[in-house]
Every structure is written in C-alpha cells, then in structure tokens.
Amino acid sequence: MLVLDGEGDALSVPHERLELPDGPLTVEGWLNAREFSQRQGFLNKTEQGEFGLFVDEGRPSFTVFLGDDYVAARAP
C-alpha cells in the first residue's frame, strides 16, 4: 500500500525498468481518494508514447498509443 498526502506526491519507475512488449496489455490500479479535481494522471507511461490512466473529476479514462496516434476510452 502506498499512502500519499496529495501535495506533489509521485511514485516513479525508470522507463527502462518498465518495458512493454508489442501486443495486448493490462493496466490496473485501485484508487481511494478523498476528493477528485481536474484531470490527474494515475498510472502513466506517457513520455515514450505508450499508455496512461487518468482521473478527471472522478471519471476514469485510458489513453494508449496505437500505430501513429493515441486512442482514448472515457467513462461517461
């Protein structure tokens, strides 16, 4: 369990330690926040154009780089 106080907290894993193979992938996490505000990254590997789980005012979204562009799925 990782407990953060919401003041600029982050857990960072170096890019080279999280190599993704081509093909299907699963990204999941559990979040129990006291509040949600504007769009915030939750689990992301976006600096090399791969994937990102975000929360925007309590609504999850997932972005993944496929081919030449990003594709996003968002909760209503």
C-alpha positions in Angstrom: 0.0 0.0 0.0 1.2 3.5 -0.8 -0.3 6.4 1.0 0.1 9.9 -0.4 -0.9 13.2 1.0 -1.8 14.9 -2.3 0.9 17.5 -2.2 3.0 16.8 -5.3 3.4 13.1 -4.5 4.5 10.5 -7.1 6.0 7.1 -7.4 8.4 7.0 -10.3 9.8 3.9 -12.0 12.6 4.5 -14.5 11.5 4.0 -18.2 14.0 1.1 -18.8 12.5 -0.9 -15.8 9.0 -0.9 -17.4 9.5 -2.2 -20.9 6.2 -3.3 -22.7 6.1 -5.9 -25.4 4.1 -5.4 -28.5 0.6 -6.8 -28.2 -2.2 -6.9 -25.6 -1.6 -5.4 -22.2 -3.4 -5.0 -18.9 -3.1 -1.9 -16.7 -4.9 -1.7 -13.4 -4.8 0.0 -10.1 -7.0 0.8 -7.1 -7.6 4.4 -6.0 -9.3 5.6 -2.8 -9.0 9.4 -2.9 -10.5 11.9 -0.5 -11.5 14.1 -3.5 -11.1 14.3 -7.2 -10.5 17.5 -9.1 -9.3 18.3 -12.6 -7.6 15.7 -14.8 -4.8 14.0 -13.0 -2.5 11.2 -14.0 -2.9 7.9 -12.1 -0.8 5.2 -13.7 1.1 6.5 -16.7 3.9 5.6 -19.1 3.4 8.5 -21.5 6.8 10.0 -22.0 7.6 7.4 -24.7 4.0 7.5 -26.1 2.7 4.3 -24.6 -0.3 4.5 -22.1 -2.0 6.5 -19.4 -4.8 6.0 -16.8 -6.2 9.4 -15.8 -8.9 10.6 -13.4 -10.9 13.7 -14.4 -13.3 14.8 -11.6 -13.8 11.2 -10.5 -14.2 9.8 -14.0 -11.5 7.4 -15.3 -10.0 7.5 -18.8 -7.5 5.3 -20.5 -5.2 6.5 -23.3 -2.9 4.2 -25.4 -0.7 4.9 -28.3 -1.7 2.6 -31.2 0.1 2.8 -34.5 0.6 6.5 -35.2 -1.9 8.1 -32.8 -3.5 8.0 -29.3 -6.8 6.2 -28.7 -8.8 7.1 -25.6 -11.6 5.4 -23.7 -13.5 7.6 -21.2 -16.2 6.8 -18.6 -19.4 8.9 -19.1 
